[in-house]
Each structure stands twice: as C-alpha cells, then as structure tokens.
Amino acid sequence: MRGTTFLALALIPLALSGCIARTAVDVATAPVKAGSKAVDLATTSQSEADEKRGRKIREREERLGKLQRRYEKEHARCADGDRNACNSARETYGEMQVIMGETPVEPERLQRR
C-alpha cells in the first residue's frame, strides 16, 4: 500500500510539470495570437471586399428597380392628367439619376496585346 502511495506521489511532479510547461507556452504565445487576431480583424481580405462590393451593387440595383416601377406608375398617372403624379415622377426620376451616378462600374478588363 505504501509502495502505491509512494509511486503516485513520485508521478505527481511529472504530471504537473507538463501542465506547467503547457501553461508557460500558452502564456508566451498569447500576445502573438492576440496580435494576429487584431491584424486579421483590422484587415479585409480580397474576397470579403468583393462580397461587400457585390452586396452594395445588389442593394443599389434593387433600389433602382423599385424606383423604376414607382416612376412608371407615376408617369402613367401624369399622362392621365394628375399634376401631383407629374411632380412625384420628376422627384423619383431625379432620385434614380443620383443612384445611377453612384453605382460602381466594373473595371474594364485589360486587353491582351
């Protein structure tokens, strides 16, 4: 019985040294991990930038489509003699022009010579 207790007591420092060593490694690498995480959060990858740009283009196209449908309805009412619809149609058309001016255009591909 004493032999088993002695053996267990002898193995405890060996087991703890592994835990202590692992903790020391974790403490030493923590600043590096935190720094790399901060850099990763601060920078945007090309694929993330492309996704964001695509999302903005889709949102603008959806908005432009809604304005186009609204403009067509207002223009039809204007043609029937509704002066308020004519004013609304002009405002809607102006908003459409602003959005079309903001819509990014895909860059032209370089041509091979």
N, CA, C and O atoms as CSV, one atom per row, in Angstrom:
chain,resi,resn,atom,element,x,y,z
A,1,MET,N,N,0.822,-1.177,0.000
A,1,MET,CA,C,0.000,0.000,0.000
A,1,MET,C,C,0.868,1.242,0.000
A,1,MET,O,O,0.609,2.211,-0.714
A,2,ARG,N,N,1.919,1.185,0.832
A,2,ARG,CA,C,2.831,2.328,0.885
A,2,ARG,C,C,3.548,2.511,-0.441
A,2,ARG,O,O,3.851,3.639,-0.832
A,3,GLY,N,N,3.821,1.418,-1.133
A,3,GLY,CA,C,4.524,1.480,-2.412
A,3,GLY,C,C,3.679,2.185,-3.471
A,3,GLY,O,O,4.201,2.951,-4.281
A,4,THR,N,N,2.364,1.920,-3.460
A,4,THR,CA,C,1.464,2.551,-4.422
A,4,THR,C,C,1.363,4.041,-4.143
A,4,THR,O,O,1.367,4.849,-5.072
A,5,THR,N,N,1.274,4.410,-2.874
A,5,THR,CA,C,1.195,5.817,-2.495
A,5,THR,C,C,2.479,6.530,-2.887
A,5,THR,O,O,2.443,7.643,-3.412
A,6,PHE,N,N,3.621,5.885,-2.629
A,6,PHE,CA,C,4.906,6.482,-2.959
A,6,PHE,C,C,5.029,6.673,-4.478
A,6,PHE,O,O,5.524,7.703,-4.936
A,7,LEU,N,N,4.580,5.680,-5.254
A,7,LEU,CA,C,4.633,5.757,-6.703
A,7,LEU,C,C,3.739,6.893,-7.212
A,7,LEU,O,O,4.130,7.623,-8.122
A,8,ALA,N,N,2.557,7.046,-6.642
A,8,ALA,CA,C,1.633,8.115,-7.034
A,8,ALA,C,C,2.234,9.475,-6.715
A,8,ALA,O,O,2.151,10.403,-7.520
A,9,LEU,N,N,2.838,9.591,-5.542
A,9,LEU,CA,C,3.472,10.852,-5.166
A,9,LEU,C,C,4.658,11.169,-6.078
A,9,LEU,O,O,4.926,12.336,-6.365
A,10,ALA,N,N,5.353,10.156,-6.523
A,10,ALA,CA,C,6.502,10.363,-7.400
A,10,ALA,C,C,6.053,10.805,-8.794
A,10,ALA,O,O,6.776,11.544,-9.464
A,11,LEU,N,N,4.877,10.367,-9.241
A,11,LEU,CA,C,4.393,10.716,-10.581
A,11,LEU,C,C,3.724,12.090,-10.638
A,11,LEU,O,O,3.616,12.677,-11.715
A,12,ILE,N,N,3.283,12.600,-9.515
A,12,ILE,CA,C,2.587,13.896,-9.490
A,12,ILE,C,C,3.473,15.022,-10.031
A,12,ILE,O,O,2.996,15.801,-10.857
A,13,PRO,N,N,4.731,15.151,-9.613
A,13,PRO,CA,C,5.550,16.238,-10.168
A,13,PRO,C,C,5.747,16.114,-11.677
A,13,PRO,O,O,5.817,17.122,-12.380
A,14,LEU,N,N,5.837,14.891,-12.171
A,14,LEU,CA,C,5.988,14.719,-13.609
A,14,LEU,C,C,4.738,15.173,-14.355
A,14,LEU,O,O,4.831,15.820,-15.398
A,15,ALA,N,N,3.584,14.836,-13.824
A,15,ALA,CA,C,2.326,15.237,-14.447
A,15,ALA,C,C,2.148,16.748,-14.372
A,15,ALA,O,O,1.706,17.371,-15.337
A,16,LEU,N,N,2.491,17.342,-13.228
A,16,LEU,CA,C,2.340,18.779,-13.055
A,16,LEU,C,C,3.324,19.554,-13.919
A,16,LEU,O,O,3.005,20.648,-14.385
A,17,SER,N,N,4.502,19.010,-14.139
A,17,SER,CA,C,5.484,19.725,-14.960
A,17,SER,C,C,4.975,19.874,-16.383
A,17,SER,O,O,5.248,20.884,-17.031
A,18,GLY,N,N,4.256,18.906,-16.871
A,18,GLY,CA,C,3.650,19.019,-18.197
A,18,GLY,C,C,2.596,20.105,-18.228
A,18,GLY,O,O,2.512,20.855,-19.201
A,19,CYS,N,N,1.792,20.205,-17.185
A,19,CYS,CA,C,0.765,21.250,-17.105
A,19,CYS,C,C,1.412,22.622,-17.020
A,19,CYS,O,O,0.972,23.575,-17.664
A,20,ILE,N,N,2.464,22.705,-16.215
A,20,ILE,CA,C,3.154,23.988,-16.046
A,20,ILE,C,C,3.818,24.399,-17.358
A,20,ILE,O,O,3.779,25.569,-17.737
A,21,ALA,N,N,4.422,23.446,-18.042
A,21,ALA,CA,C,5.074,23.746,-19.307
A,21,ALA,C,C,4.035,24.205,-20.339
A,21,ALA,O,O,4.273,25.156,-21.084
A,22,ARG,N,N,2.912,23.540,-20.378
A,22,ARG,CA,C,1.861,23.906,-21.325
A,22,ARG,C,C,1.330,25.302,-21.005
A,22,ARG,O,O,1.081,26.096,-21.912
A,23,THR,N,N,1.160,25.597,-19.731
A,23,THR,CA,C,0.694,26.918,-19.326
A,23,THR,C,C,1.710,27.977,-19.712
A,23,THR,O,O,1.341,29.059,-20.169
A,24,ALA,N,N,3.000,27.668,-19.531
A,24,ALA,CA,C,4.044,28.616,-19.898
A,24,ALA,C,C,4.027,28.887,-21.403
A,24,ALA,O,O,4.204,30.028,-21.830
A,25,VAL,N,N,3.820,27.864,-22.188
A,25,VAL,CA,C,3.741,28.035,-23.644
A,25,VAL,C,C,2.518,28.876,-24.004
A,25,VAL,O,O,2.603,29.768,-24.849
A,26,ASP,N,N,1.388,28.597,-23.370
A,26,ASP,CA,C,0.170,29.370,-23.630
A,26,ASP,C,C,0.366,30.836,-23.289
A,26,ASP,O,O,-0.063,31.714,-24.037
A,27,VAL,N,N,1.018,31.105,-22.156
A,27,VAL,CA,C,1.260,32.484,-21.735
A,27,VAL,C,C,2.213,33.169,-22.704
A,27,VAL,O,O,2.024,34.340,-23.033
A,28,ALA,N,N,3.229,32.459,-23.160
A,28,ALA,CA,C,4.211,33.047,-24.066
A,28,ALA,C,C,3.623,33.322,-25.444
A,28,ALA,O,O,3.995,34.310,-26.077
A,29,THR,N,N,2.723,32.483,-25.922
A,29,THR,CA,C,2.168,32.668,-27.268
A,29,THR,C,C,0.907,33.524,-27.286
A,29,THR,O,O,0.443,33.899,-28.362
A,30,ALA,N,N,0.345,33.839,-26.133
A,30,ALA,CA,C,-0.891,34.618,-26.073
A,30,ALA,C,C,-0.759,35.983,-26.754
A,30,ALA,O,O,-1.652,36.348,-27.519
A,31,PRO,N,N,0.305,36.756,-26.518
A,31,PRO,CA,C,0.404,38.055,-27.193
A,31,PRO,C,C,0.488,37.927,-28.720
A,31,PRO,O,O,-0.068,38.748,-29.449
A,32,VAL,N,N,1.173,36.909,-29.185
A,32,VAL,CA,C,1.286,36.702,-30.626
A,32,VAL,C,C,-0.083,36.367,-31.212
A,32,VAL,O,O,-0.458,36.898,-32.258
A,33,LYS,N,N,-0.821,35.499,-30.549
A,33,LYS,CA,C,-2.150,35.128,-31.028
A,33,LYS,C,C,-3.086,36.330,-31.018
A,33,LYS,O,O,-3.861,36.536,-31.952
A,34,ALA,N,N,-3.005,37.123,-29.949
A,34,ALA,CA,C,-3.862,38.306,-29.846
A,34,ALA,C,C,-3.505,39.311,-30.935
A,34,ALA,O,O,-4.388,39.918,-31.539
A,35,GLY,N,N,-2.219,39.484,-31.182
A,35,GLY,CA,C,-1.784,40.417,-32.227
A,35,GLY,C,C,-2.232,39.977,-33.599
A,35,GLY,O,O,-2.697,40.798,-34.390
A,36,SER,N,N,-2.104,38.701,-33.897
A,36,SER,CA,C,-2.523,38.220,-35.212
A,36,SER,C,C,-4.033,38.310,-35.368
A,36,SER,O,O,-4.531,38.566,-36.465
A,37,LYS,N,N,-4.762,38.104,-34.285
A,37,LYS,CA,C,-6.221,38.229,-34.334
A,37,LYS,C,C,-6.616,39.682,-34.605
A,37,LYS,O,O,-7.537,39.946,-35.378
A,38,ALA,N,N,-5.919,40.616,-33.968
A,38,ALA,CA,C,-6.210,42.032,-34.174
A,38,ALA,C,C,-5.923,42.438,-35.617
A,38,ALA,O,O,-6.700,43.182,-36.215
A,39,VAL,N,N,-4.828,41.961,-36.175
A,39,VAL,CA,C,-4.492,42.271,-37.567
A,39,VAL,C,C,-5.547,41.671,-38.489
A,39,VAL,O,O,-5.963,42.312,-39.454
A,40,ASP,N,N,-5.976,40.465,-38.205
A,40,ASP,CA,C,-6.992,39.813,-39.026
A,40,ASP,C,C,-8.303,40.594,-38.994
A,40,ASP,O,O,-8.973,40.735,-40.017
A,41,LEU,N,N,-8.665,41.097,-37.819
A,41,LEU,CA,C,-9.902,41.868,-37.707
A,41,LEU,C,C,-9.775,43.230,-38.367
A,41,LEU,O,O,-10.758,43.765,-38.880
A,42,ALA,N,N,-8.574,43.795,-38.359
A,42,ALA,CA,C,-8.368,45.135,-38.906
A,42,ALA,C,C,-8.258,45.135,-40.424
A,42,ALA,O,O,-8.520,46.160,-41.054
A,43,THR,N,N,-7.885,44.034,-41.016
A,43,THR,CA,C,-7.715,43.991,-42.463
A,43,THR,C,C,-8.890,43.259,-43.108
A,43,THR,O,O,-9.542,42.418,-42.488
A,44,THR,N,N,-9.133,43.598,-44.343
A,44,THR,CA,C,-10.200,42.965,-45.101
A,44,THR,C,C,-9.568,42.176,-46.238
A,44,THR,O,O,-8.773,42.713,-47.010
A,45,SER,N,N,-9.916,40.932,-46.333
A,45,SER,CA,C,-9.369,40.124,-47.421
A,45,SER,C,C,-10.029,40.530,-48.731
A,45,SER,O,O,-11.071,41.186,-48.734
A,46,GLN,N,N,-9.423,40.139,-49.829
A,46,GLN,CA,C,-9.965,40.485,-51.143
A,46,GLN,C,C,-11.354,39.876,-51.335
A,46,GLN,O,O,-12.241,40.518,-51.898
A,47,SER,N,N,-11.543,38.646,-50.871
A,47,SER,CA,C,-12.857,38.016,-51.044
A,47,SER,C,C,-13.919,38.735,-50.209
A,47,SER,O,O,-15.059,38.879,-50.650
A,48,GLU,N,N,-13.551,39.189,-49.005
A,48,GLU,CA,C,-14.500,39.946,-48.186
A,48,GLU,C,C,-14.850,41.268,-48.856
A,48,GLU,O,O,-16.008,41.686,-48.846
A,49,ALA,N,N,-13.851,41.925,-49.437
A,49,ALA,CA,C,-14.097,43.191,-50.130
A,49,ALA,C,C,-14.996,42.968,-51.342
A,49,ALA,O,O,-15.889,43.771,-51.612
A,50,ASP,N,N,-14.763,41.881,-52.069
A,50,ASP,CA,C,-15.600,41.568,-53.229
A,50,ASP,C,C,-17.038,41.286,-52.818
A,50,ASP,O,O,-17.977,41.733,-53.477
A,51,GLU,N,N,-17.209,40.542,-51.729
A,51,GLU,CA,C,-18.562,40.244,-51.242
A,51,GLU,C,C,-19.286,41.519,-50.836
A,51,GLU,O,O,-20.464,41.702,-51.142
A,52,LYS,N,N,-18.567,42.397,-50.142
A,52,LYS,CA,C,-19.167,43.652,-49.692
A,52,LYS,C,C,-19.560,44.520,-50.887
A,52,LYS,O,O,-20.643,45.106,-50.906
A,53,ARG,N,N,-18.689,44.598,-51.871
A,53,ARG,CA,C,-18.967,45.387,-53.069
A,53,ARG,C,C,-20.162,44.807,-53.826
A,53,ARG,O,O,-21.033,45.551,-54.278
A,54,GLY,N,N,-20.202,43.494,-53.964
A,54,GLY,CA,C,-21.322,42.848,-54.640
A,54,GLY,C,C,-22.637,43.090,-53.928
A,54,GLY,O,O,-23.667,43.309,-54.565
A,55,ARG,N,N,-22.599,43.048,-52.594
A,55,ARG,CA,C,-23.806,43.297,-51.807
A,55,ARG,C,C,-24.295,44.723,-52.032
A,55,ARG,O,O,-25.496,44.948,-52.179
A,56,LYS,N,N,-23.372,45.695,-52.063
A,56,LYS,CA,C,-23.764,47.087,-52.285
A,56,LYS,C,C,-24.353,47.268,-53.680
A,56,LYS,O,O,-25.333,47.993,-53.855
A,57,ILE,N,N,-23.761,46.617,-54.659
A,57,ILE,CA,C,-24.281,46.722,-56.029
A,57,ILE,C,C,-25.692,46.144,-56.097
A,57,ILE,O,O,-26.579,46.745,-56.703
A,58,ARG,N,N,-25.904,44.976,-55.476
A,58,ARG,CA,C,-27.245,44.368,-55.481
A,58,ARG,C,C,-28.258,45.256,-54.785
A,58,ARG,O,O,-29.383,45.394,-55.264
A,59,GLU,N,N,-27.880,45.869,-53.649
A,59,GLU,CA,C,-28.797,46.743,-52.923
A,59,GLU,C,C,-29.177,47.948,-53.778
A,59,GLU,O,O,-30.343,48.341,-53.811
A,60,ARG,N,N,-28.199,48.537,-54.474
A,60,ARG,CA,C,-28.484,49.676,-55.343
A,60,ARG,C,C,-29.383,49.262,-56.501
A,60,ARG,O,O,-30.308,49.990,-56.862
A,61,GLU,N,N,-29.116,48.101,-57.082
A,61,GLU,CA,C,-29.950,47.631,-58.197
A,61,GLU,C,C,-31.386,47.384,-57.744
A,61,GLU,O,O,-32.329,47.699,-58.471
A,62,GLU,N,N,-31.556,46.821,-56.543
A,62,GLU,CA,C,-32.909,46.606,-56.015
A,62,GLU,C,C,-33.618,47.945,-55.817
A,62,GLU,O,O,-34.782,48.102,-56.185
A,63,ARG,N,N,-32.906,48.905,-55.235
A,63,ARG,CA,C,-33.487,50.228,-55.001
A,63,ARG,C,C,-33.850,50.883,-56.329
A,63,ARG,O,O,-34.918,51.480,-56.457
A,64,LEU,N,N,-32.969,50.774,-57.307
A,64,LEU,CA,C,-33.230,51.354,-58.621
A,64,LEU,C,C,-34.441,50.689,-59.283
A,64,LEU,O,O,-35.239,51.366,-59.931
A,65,GLY,N,N,-34.582,49.373,-59.126
A,65,GLY,CA,C,-35.744,48.672,-59.676
A,65,GLY,C,C,-37.041,49.143,-59.055
A,65,GLY,O,O,-38.037,49.332,-59.753
A,66,LYS,N,N,-37.036,49.335,-57.740
A,66,LYS,CA,C,-38.245,49.836,-57.063
A,66,LYS,C,C,-38.591,51.238,-57.547
A,66,LYS,O,O,-39.754,51.548,-57.804
A,67,LEU,N,N,-37.566,52.084,-57.669
A,67,LEU,CA,C,-37.814,53.443,-58.144
A,67,LEU,C,C,-38.329,53.434,-59.584
A,67,LEU,O,O,-39.207,54.224,-59.929
A,68,GLN,N,N,-37.803,52.564,-60.410
A,68,GLN,CA,C,-38.244,52.467,-61.804
A,68,GLN,C,C,-39.721,52.094,-61.878
A,68,GLN,O,O,-40.476,52.688,-62.647
A,69,ARG,N,N,-40.130,51.119,-61.086
A,69,ARG,CA,C,-41.547,50.717,-61.078
A,69,ARG,C,C,-42.436,51.860,-60.568
A,69,ARG,O,O,-43.512,52.111,-61.111
A,70,ARG,N,N,-41.971,52.546,-59.520
A,70,ARG,CA,C,-42.748,53.664,-58.989
A,70,ARG,C,C,-42.839,54.787,-60.025
A,70,ARG,O,O,-43.893,55.398,-60.201
A,71,TYR,N,N,-41.723,55.051,-60.707
A,71,TYR,CA,C,-41.709,56.102,-61.730
A,71,TYR,C,C,-42.698,55.779,-62.856
A,71,TYR,O,O,-43.432,56.658,-63.309
A,72,GLU,N,N,-42.716,54.541,-63.301
A,72,GLU,CA,C,-43.628,54.153,-64.381
A,72,GLU,C,C,-45.084,54.361,-63.981
A,72,GLU,O,O,-45.886,54.826,-64.791
A,73,LYS,N,N,-45.436,54.021,-62.740
A,73,LYS,CA,C,-46.811,54.232,-62.265
A,73,LYS,C,C,-47.140,55.725,-62.204
A,73,LYS,O,O,-48.206,56.158,-62.642
A,74,GLU,N,N,-46.204,56.500,-61.654
A,74,GLU,CA,C,-46.434,57.943,-61.541
A,74,GLU,C,C,-46.513,58.590,-62.919
A,74,GLU,O,O,-47.323,59.492,-63.136
A,75,HIS,N,N,-45.680,58.139,-63.848
A,75,HIS,CA,C,-45.680,58.697,-65.207
A,75,HIS,C,C,-47.013,58.395,-65.910
A,75,HIS,O,O,-47.554,59.237,-66.626
A,76,ALA,N,N,-47.524,57.186,-65.692
A,76,ALA,CA,C,-48.822,56.826,-66.291
A,76,ALA,C,C,-49.925,57.703,-65.727
A,76,ALA,O,O,-50.793,58.158,-66.472
A,77,ARG,N,N,-49.906,57.949,-64.414
A,77,ARG,CA,C,-50.921,58.819,-63.808
A,77,ARG,C,C,-50.747,60.257,-64.293
A,77,ARG,O,O,-51.726,60.981,-64.476
A,78,CYS,N,N,-49.499,60.661,-64.500
A,78,CYS,CA,C,-49.222,62.006,-65.019
A,78,CYS,C,C,-49.795,62.156,-66.429
A,78,CYS,O,O,-50.370,63.189,-66.775
A,79,ALA,N,N,-49.629,61.120,-67.224
A,79,ALA,CA,C,-50.157,61.152,-68.596
A,79,ALA,C,C,-51.685,61.241,-68.591
A,79,ALA,O,O,-52.285,61.740,-69.543
A,80,ASP,N,N,-52.314,60.755,-67.511
A,80,ASP,CA,C,-53.779,60.844,-67.388
A,80,ASP,C,C,-54.223,62.204,-66.850
A,80,ASP,O,O,-55.421,62.450,-66.703
A,81,GLY,N,N,-53.252,63.105,-66.551
A,81,GLY,CA,C,-53.594,64.460,-66.135
A,81,GLY,C,C,-53.411,64.747,-64.657
A,81,GLY,O,O,-53.817,65.819,-64.206
A,82,ASP,N,N,-52.829,63.861,-63.887
A,82,ASP,CA,C,-52.623,64.085,-62.445
A,82,ASP,C,C,-51.319,64.880,-62.242
A,82,ASP,O,O,-50.218,64.350,-62.392
A,83,ARG,N,N,-51.484,66.190,-61.891
A,83,ARG,CA,C,-50.313,67.055,-61.735
A,83,ARG,C,C,-49.423,66.621,-60.557
A,83,ARG,O,O,-48.199,66.723,-60.637
A,84,ASN,N,N,-50.023,66.149,-59.490
A,84,ASN,CA,C,-49.222,65.680,-58.343
A,84,ASN,C,C,-48.353,64.486,-58.745
A,84,ASN,O,O,-47.213,64.358,-58.299
A,85,ALA,N,N,-48.899,63.630,-59.580
A,85,ALA,CA,C,-48.144,62.475,-60.058
A,85,ALA,C,C,-46.977,62.929,-60.928
A,85,ALA,O,O,-45.921,62.296,-60.925
A,86,CYS,N,N,-47.157,64.022,-61.674
A,86,CYS,CA,C,-46.067,64.549,-62.503
A,86,CYS,C,C,-44.918,65.034,-61.615
A,86,CYS,O,O,-43.749,64.767,-61.892
A,87,ASN,N,N,-45.267,65.742,-60.555
A,87,ASN,CA,C,-44.230,66.214,-59.621
A,87,ASN,C,C,-43.519,65.030,-58.957
A,87,ASN,O,O,-42.295,65.020,-58.828
A,88,SER,N,N,-44.304,64.040,-58.541
A,88,SER,CA,C,-43.718,62.856,-57.913
A,88,SER,C,C,-42.827,62.109,-58.894
A,88,SER,O,O,-41.763,61.613,-58.523
A,89,ALA,N,N,-43.264,62.028,-60.149
A,89,ALA,CA,C,-42.479,61.337,-61.172
A,89,ALA,C,C,-41.145,62.047,-61.389
A,89,ALA,O,O,-40.118,61.390,-61.555
A,90,ARG,N,N,-41.147,63.383,-61.390
A,90,ARG,CA,C,-39.892,64.138,-61.539
A,90,ARG,C,C,-38.947,63.884,-60.370
A,90,ARG,O,O,-37.742,63.719,-60.558
A,91,GLU,N,N,-39.500,63.856,-59.174
A,91,GLU,CA,C,-38.669,63.594,-57.989
A,91,GLU,C,C,-38.093,62.178,-58.026
A,91,GLU,O,O,-36.917,61.966,-57.727
A,92,THR,N,N,-38.920,61.232,-58.391
A,92,THR,CA,C,-38.470,59.843,-58.469
A,92,THR,C,C,-37.388,59.697,-59.532
A,92,THR,O,O,-36.399,58.993,-59.327
A,93,TYR,N,N,-37.580,60.371,-60.679
A,93,TYR,CA,C,-36.590,60.295,-61.748
A,93,TYR,C,C,-35.257,60.897,-61.281
A,93,TYR,O,O,-34.193,60.360,-61.589
A,94,GLY,N,N,-35.315,61.994,-60.552
A,94,GLY,CA,C,-34.102,62.615,-60.020
A,94,GLY,C,C,-33.372,61.683,-59.064
A,94,GLY,O,O,-32.145,61.589,-59.090
A,95,GLU,N,N,-34.128,61.001,-58.226
A,95,GLU,CA,C,-33.518,60.043,-57.295
A,95,GLU,C,C,-32.875,58.883,-58.056
A,95,GLU,O,O,-31.819,58.382,-57.669
A,96,MET,N,N,-33.521,58.468,-59.130
A,96,MET,CA,C,-32.953,57.395,-59.957
A,96,MET,C,C,-31.631,57.846,-60.570
A,96,MET,O,O,-30.679,57.067,-60.631
A,97,GLN,N,N,-31.564,59.094,-61.023
A,97,GLN,CA,C,-30.335,59.606,-61.627
A,97,GLN,C,C,-29.195,59.656,-60.614
A,97,GLN,O,O,-28.047,59.362,-60.947
A,98,VAL,N,N,-29.513,60.025,-59.395
A,98,VAL,CA,C,-28.492,60.059,-58.341
A,98,VAL,C,C,-27.954,58.658,-58.086
A,98,VAL,O,O,-26.742,58.464,-57.987
A,99,ILE,N,N,-28.847,57.686,-57.981
A,99,ILE,CA,C,-28.427,56.309,-57.711
A,99,ILE,C,C,-27.619,55.760,-58.881
A,99,ILE,O,O,-26.634,55.052,-58.673
A,100,MET,N,N,-28.025,56.081,-60.112
A,100,MET,CA,C,-27.266,55.586,-61.266
A,100,MET,C,C,-25.867,56.183,-61.301
A,100,MET,O,O,-24.928,55.534,-61.761
A,101,GLY,N,N,-25.720,57.406,-60.823
A,101,GLY,CA,C,-24.402,58.026,-60.768
A,101,GLY,C,C,-23.512,57.411,-59.707
A,101,GLY,O,O,-22.288,57.458,-59.828
A,102,GLU,N,N,-24.106,56.832,-58.661
A,102,GLU,CA,C,-23.342,56.228,-57.575
A,102,GLU,C,C,-22.989,54.770,-57.836
A,102,GLU,O,O,-22.075,54.237,-57.208
A,103,THR,N,N,-23.687,54.129,-58.738
A,103,THR,CA,C,-23.489,52.704,-58.972
A,103,THR,C,C,-22.096,52.467,-59.528
A,103,THR,O,O,-21.748,53.010,-60.577
A,104,PRO,N,N,-21.296,51.665,-58.842
A,104,PRO,CA,C,-19.946,51.405,-59.335
A,104,PRO,C,C,-19.981,50.591,-60.618
A,104,PRO,O,O,-20.828,49.715,-60.798
A,105,VAL,N,N,-19.072,50.889,-61.477
A,105,VAL,CA,C,-18.976,50.204,-62.755
A,105,VAL,C,C,-17.831,49.213,-62.667
A,105,VAL,O,O,-16.778,49.515,-62.104
A,106,GLU,N,N,-18.037,48.045,-63.219
A,106,GLU,CA,C,-16.976,47.042,-63.226
A,106,GLU,C,C,-15.821,47.571,-64.067
A,106,GLU,O,O,-16.044,48.096,-65.158
A,107,PRO,N,N,-14.593,47.443,-63.579
A,107,PRO,CA,C,-13.454,47.933,-64.360
A,107,PRO,C,C,-13.301,47.123,-65.643
A,107,PRO,O,O,-13.560,45.920,-65.676
A,108,GLU,N,N,-12.875,47.811,-66.692
A,108,GLU,CA,C,-12.685,47.130,-67.968
A,108,GLU,C,C,-11.517,46.174,-67.837
A,108,GLU,O,O,-10.513,46.472,-67.191
A,109,ARG,N,N,-11.667,45.042,-68.452
A,109,ARG,CA,C,-10.582,44.050,-68.406
A,109,ARG,C,C,-9.463,44.517,-69.321
A,109,ARG,O,O,-9.695,45.097,-70.382
A,110,LEU,N,N,-8.265,44.249,-68.885
A,110,LEU,CA,C,-7.113,44.604,-69.697
A,110,LEU,C,C,-7.092,43.727,-70.943
A,110,LEU,O,O,-7.247,42.508,-70.871
A,111,GLN,N,N,-6.903,44.361,-72.053
A,111,GLN,CA,C,-6.870,43.605,-73.301
A,111,GLN,C,C,-5.448,43.138,-73.553
A,111,GLN,O,O,-4.484,43.863,-73.302
A,112,ARG,N,N,-5.335,41.918,-74.051
A,112,ARG,CA,C,-4.010,41.384,-74.380
A,112,ARG,C,C,-3.566,41.976,-75.704
A,112,ARG,O,O,-4.352,42.114,-76.641
A,113,ARG,N,N,-2.327,42.311,-75.756
A,113,ARG,CA,C,-1.789,42.905,-76.982
A,113,ARG,C,C,-0.941,41.964,-77.724
A,113,ARG,O,O,-0.411,42.311,-78.779
